[in-house]
Amino acid sequence: MICKYKETPFFHFHNANPRGKNAGDCVARAISVALSQTWEDTIREMTEFGIKLGLTFNEDRLINNYLAKKGWLKYSEPRDLNNKKITIKQFINKYGNNKGTIIAKAGSNHITLIKDGVVWDTWDCSGKIIHSYWKAK
């Protein structure tokens, strides 16, 4: 798959979907890389976990419970000194020296992966507002 987004210091094109698709599976793409699992195993596990809870694999409650079960902590929406919402890029600038892996909610309906201060995704969402995010304990 050809990337239409230019790689930058804040963005690296990566698609964990084995068929190269990138619609409706951002949760599995981000989580599979963060947990060093295959996309297929992540979809399977999240779906089975969701069946037990009566939720689909991309619902917030399921994501929260699944990541907690895997040892990840959820953090609330970061803000600047004036209590204004910040973008993923601003978050990376503020915390970019922290090497590691973060799963973030970008905008109201997208989940992305931030790895060592760089967004790993199929599109550059670094300009989106960061809402909640998760880090491994």
PyMOL commands that set and color helices and strands:
alter all, ss='L'
color gray80, all
select helices_A, chain A and resi 26-34+39-53+60-69+88-95
alter helices_A, ss='H'
color red, helices_A
select strands_A, chain A and resi 11-13+72-75+101-106+110-115+118-121+130-136
alter strands_A, ss='S'
color yellow, strands_A
deselect
rebuild
show_as cartoon
